[in-house]
Amino acid sequence: MRKTKRFAALALTASLFVVAACGDDEEEGTPTTAAASETTAAATETTAAATETTAAAATDTTAAAEEPAEAASVGLLFDVTGRGDKSFNDAAAAGLDQAVAEFGVSASESTPTGDGDRAERLNLLVDDGNELVIGVGFLWGDAITAGAAENAETSFAIIDSVIDAPNVASLIFAENEGSFLVGVAAGLKSQTGKVGFIGGVENDLIRNFEVGFTAGVLAANPDAEVLVQYISQPPDFSGFNDPAKGKEIAAAMYADGADIVYSAAGGSGLGAFEAAKEAGAPGEVWAIGVDSDQYNLVSADLQPYILTSMLKKVDVAVYETIKAFNEGNFQAGVQLFNLESGGVGYSTSGGFVDDIAAQIDEFAAQIIAGEIEVPSASS
């Protein structure tokens, strides 16, 4: 139940003017005129009092009708890497921060240490009075499914998973479409004709990135070769937070002749950037970022190696969900963020794809028009 704040109505002051009739006592008709004036003044006073009462009542009613809603209380459940991963979680954090700045929402955050404490952390946010709780990542699926069933008055949202419940918004993305575009960039920019893909964990979600990327590479360069490797297999999800392993795999791909490596591996992708720096000079080898515009998040010495990033606009999804809730327009159900809606895309920071941007944009236009159907992990 949303709360409201009441504000006191402004008091309205009416000024009364009494007309006094003055004249020579000897003049005929003067007493009658004075009496009439007194009667008129009394009537004026009565009318003014009635007007004051009506105005005050109207003002009070208007003030009550215009009572602004109290800003929402929002809880954000990060995935294990939390704020500072320069990727997926930071994108969600950016959306929350924007909502706090613009709407004044009250925000709480929580980061799990693993799968064992997810339900506990969710329940703590609910018990603390958060009216909307957002889970960042599919690993929150079980906790939110249970939490939504137990807390019907609380609204929930989850990123990258679909939960069929009347109080849950499922925020999903067309990662394959965004990955297709950075695949086109890789296919056009590669000098060796060999590129790589590193997935954090091999599941359908991350395969969406792989399948889309591969399709984009081959659309731009049918003779190209795509190397693929995953860091871990379910139920081991450590592949999203192992920069050392990401660096090791990327280094092996560069050594095998790949000159561009795209990582969809959360925090592990930071290791791939380090591997690019050690593999060659800027412009000779490249890395491709994911989720956020990682060129703007990494240190200056790594920026020359980031060709582009696949933008999965989790920040937009989080912000729009909070905005809708705060305005009383929260909607449960599946909400798709794709290329057409602006939910995915590619970055141009650094200017390294400026020379091929028109070609990438042409592919994007064909996808939106339905002329190109990007494959997915389920197709």
N, C-alpha and C positions, 0 to 999 in steps of 0.2 A: 504494500500500500504506500503510495507516494505521500509525503507530508507537505504542508504548506505553511508559509509564514504570514502572519497578519500584520498589517500596517494601520496605524490610527488614521482615521479620516481627518481631513483638514477642516477646521472650524470656519464657518462663514459668518462674518459680522455685518449686520445691516445697519445703516445710519438712518436715523429718523429726523425729519425736519418738521417742526410745528410752526404753523403760520399764525402769527398774532396780529389782530386788527387793532389799530390805534387811530383815534380821531377826536374831534371836539365834542364834548358831552352835550353841547347845545344843538348839534346838528341832528336833524330828524332822520331816523332810520339807522343811526350808528349802532345802537345796542343790538338790533336784529342782525346786522352784518357781522358783528363780533361773535354773536352766538353761533351763527352759521359757520364762521371760521373755526370755532372751537370744535363743532361737530365734525367738520371735514378733517381737522387734525387728528381727532380721535379715531376716525375711520382709517386715516392713513396709518396711524400707529398699529391698529389692528391688522391691516393688510400687510404691513412690513413684518409684523411678528409672524403672521402666517407664512409669509414668503421665506423668512429665516428658518422656520421649522421645516418647510418643504425642501429648501436648499440643503439644509444640514442632513435631512434624511436621504435625499438623492445622492449627496456626496458620499455618505456612509455606504449606501448601497453600491455605488460605482466602485468605491475602494475595495469593497468585499468581492465584487465581481472580477476585479483586476488583480487579485492576489497572485503573485508570481509563484510558480512551483519551486520548491527547494531543490537545489542541485542534487543529482543522483549520487549514490555511493556505489563505487565500482571496484571490484576486485579482479586483479589480473594474475593468472597462474602461468608463470613462465615454464618453458621446458628446462631440462637439467642444466644447460649452460647459462641460463639467466641473462640479465642485462650484461652488456659488454662483449657479446659474442661477435659483434660486427656483422651480423647476418640476420637470421630469422627472428630471434628474440628482440634484437635491437629495433627491428622494423615494428614489432608489436608495441614496444616501449614508446616509439616515436608517435604512434597513433594515440596512445594513452596520454602522453605528455601534451599533445595538441589539444585533446579534449579537456584536460585540466586547465590549460591556459585560456581556452575560449569559453568554456561553460562553467568553470569553477567547480567541477565535480570533485568529490572526495575520493581519493584513490588509495588502494591498498595493493601490495604486491607480495608474491610468494614464489619461491623457487624450490622445487623438490631436490632431494639428494639422490633419489632413485625412484623406482616404481612403488616401493613399500610405503611411502608417506604421502602419496598423492591424495587419497581419500581424506586423510587427516587434515591436510592443508586446505583442501576445498571446504571441509566442514568448519574450519576456523574462520574462513572468510565469510561464510554464511552466518555463523553465530555472531560475528562482529557487526552484523547489520548491513552488509553489502547487498544491494538490491539487484545488481547485475554482476555475474561472475563469468569471466571469459577464460577459457583454457587455450593455451597456445600450443597447438600440435595434437596429432591424433592419439598420442599416448595418454591424453586425459580422457579418452573415450569412456572407459569403464567407470571412472570416478564421477564424471558428469552424468552418465546414464543413471547411476544410483542416486546421486545428489539431487537431480531434477525430480526423480520420483518421490523423494522424501521431503522436498521443499517446494511445494507447488506454487507458493507465493513469490519465490525467487526466480528471476529470469537468468538464463544461461546462454552462452555462445561457445562454440568450439571451432577451431581452425583445423582444416584438413581432415575432417571426419563428418559423417552424417549420423545424427541421432534423431530418431522419430519420437518426439515428445512435444507436448503443447507449449512448453516453456523453454524450448531450446532452439536457437538459431544456428544452423550448420553453415559455416563459411568455407566454401571450397573454391579452388582456383584451377584454371586451365594451364597448369605448369607446362604441359606439352607444347602449347602455342607459344609461350614466351621462350621456351628452350629451342623451339624451331628457329626463332629469329636469331638467337646467338649462335645457333648451328650454322645458319647462313653466313654470319660474320666470320665464323671459323673457316668455313669452306672457301670463302673468297680471300681470306687473308693468309691461309697456310701456304708456306713456300715448299714444304716437304710433301704435302698431300697426305700427311698422317697427323691425326689429332687424337686426344684422349678424353675419356669421361670417367670421373670418379664418383661413385655413389656412396653415401654414408652407410645405409642399411638397405639390403635388397628386399624391397617390398613394392607393392603396386604404386604407392605414392612416388617413390624415388625412380621407379622404372618409367613413370610418366615423363620425368626430366630426360632420362636416357633416350627413350624412344623418340621424343620430339627433337632432341638435339641431333641425333643420328639422321633423322629425316631431313632436317634443315641443312646439315653438312652435305648430304648427297644431292639435295635439290640444287645447291650452288656448285657442287663439284662431284659429279657422278663417279669419278675415279678415285675419290678420297677413301682412306681407311680410318676407321674409328676404333681405337682401343678402349675396352671397357673393363673396369674392375670395381668391386664393392669392398668396403672395409670390413663390414660384419654382416652376419645373417641373423634374422629374428630367431629366438627372442633376445639376442644380444644387440642392444642398441647403442653400444659404446662407439660405434662408427660415426656418430654425430658429434663426438667430443674427443677426438684423438688426433690432434694436429701432427704429432710425430709420425703416425701411420699415414696420414694424408701426404705428408712431405715425402715419405719413403716411396709410396706408390707413384706420385707425380714425378719424382726424380727418375724412377725406372722407365716411365713413359717417355720422358725427354731423352733419356739415354738410348731408347729404342727408335728414336727418329721423330717422335711427335714434337711439333713446335707450338702447339696450343693445347691446353688442358682445361676442361670445364669441370668444376666440382660442385655437386649438389650434396653436401655433406656437413652442413652446419659449421661448427667450430673447427672441424677437421680441415676444411678448405683453406684455413689460414696457413697450414703447412704447405699446401700446394703453391701458394704465393712465394713462400720462402724458397721452394725448390726451383721455381722459375728464375728467381734472382740468381741462384747459384748455377743454373744451367747455361746461361748465355747473356749476351748484352741486350738491353732494351731494343725492341724492334725485331730481334732474332727469335726470341721465344716469348710466348704470351700465356697468361692465365685468364680465365673468365670467372667472374664472381657470380653470386647467386643471392636471391631474395632482396637484398638492399643494394644500393649503389656503392659497392665496396671500395671503389676508387676513393671516395670521400671519407672512408672510415679507417683505412690502413695508414701506416706511416709513410712519409714522403719517399723513402727509398724503395718502397714496393709499388708505388703508384705507376711508374713507367712500364710495369709489366702487366697491368690489368687492361686488357683489350676492351672489354665491356662487361656488363653484369646483366644477368637475367633478372628483371624487376618483378618480383612477386609482391604485390602491394598490400602486404599484411597491415601496414600502417593505415591505409585507407579503409580496410575492412574493420579494423578495431575502432577507428575514429567514427566511421559512419554508424556502426552498431551502437556506440555510446551516445552519439548525437540523437539517433532515433529513440533510444530509450529515454533520454533526458527530456525529449519533447513529447513523450507519451505515444510514440509511434513504433515501438518495438514489434517486430514480426518474427514469429517462430518459423521453422522450415528451412529448406535449402536455399542458399543465396550464392549464385555463381559469379565469380569475378574472372572474366576472360579478356581476350584481346579487344573485342568489340566494346566492352564496358569500361576499358581502361584499367582492368585489374591486373594485367600482366604487360610486360613490354621489355625494352632493352635500354641501357644507359649509353650516353654519349660523352660522359665526363672524360677529360683528357684529350678528346679530339681524335682518338686513334681510329675511329670508324667513320669519321666525317666523309672520307672519300668513297665509302660504299653505303652510306646511309640511305641514299635514294633507292638503291637496289633492295636493301632490307625492307624499306617502307613499302616497296611495290609488292613484295611477298606478303607483308602484313595486310595490305589492302585486298589481296586475293583471298587470304584466309577469312577476313571479315565478310567478303562478298560471297563466300561459299565456294569459290573456284578451287581452293586447295583445302582438302580435309586432312588435318594433321592427325596421324595415328596416335593412339594412347596405349597404355599398358593393358587395357581391357579389350582393345579392338584387335 
